[in-house]
Amino acid sequence: MINRILDFSMKNRWLILVIYAAFAAWGYWALLHTPIDAIPDLSENQVIVFTEWQGRSPQEVEDQITYPLTVNLQGLPHVDVYKRQPYAESRGVEE
C-alpha cells in the first residue's frame, strides 16, 4: 500500500506539488481570516473563599471557620501568595 502511494507520488511529482501548494495557500488564507477575539489570561490562578455563618458574630465566624480554613490552606503545595482579609459581615480567604 505504501509502495503504491510512493510510486504514484514519484510519477506525478507536479500533481503532488500543486496539491501541496493549494493546501499551503488555503492554510495561509485561513490564518489571515480566522477571527481571534479572546485574550488569554496569563495571571496566576486565584481562589477566593468567602465564609458566612448566619446568626453568628464576625468573631465567631473568624474563630470557627475562617481561621481553621486558613491554617489548612497554608499547607497546600504550589501556593505562592496567601492573604486573609476580614470583611464587614463575612470573612474571606484569598489564595
Sequence and secondary structure as in RCSB ss.txt:
>XXXX:A:sequence
MINRILDFSMKNRWLILVIYAAFAAWGYWALLHTPIDAIPDLSENQVIVFTEWQGRSPQEVEDQITYPLTVNLQG
LPHVDVYKRQPYAESRGVEE
>XXXX:A:secstr
 HHHHHHHHHHTHHHHHHHHHHHHHHHHHHHHHS        S    EEEE  TTS HHHHIIIIIHHHHHHHTT
 TT    EEEE SSSEEEE 
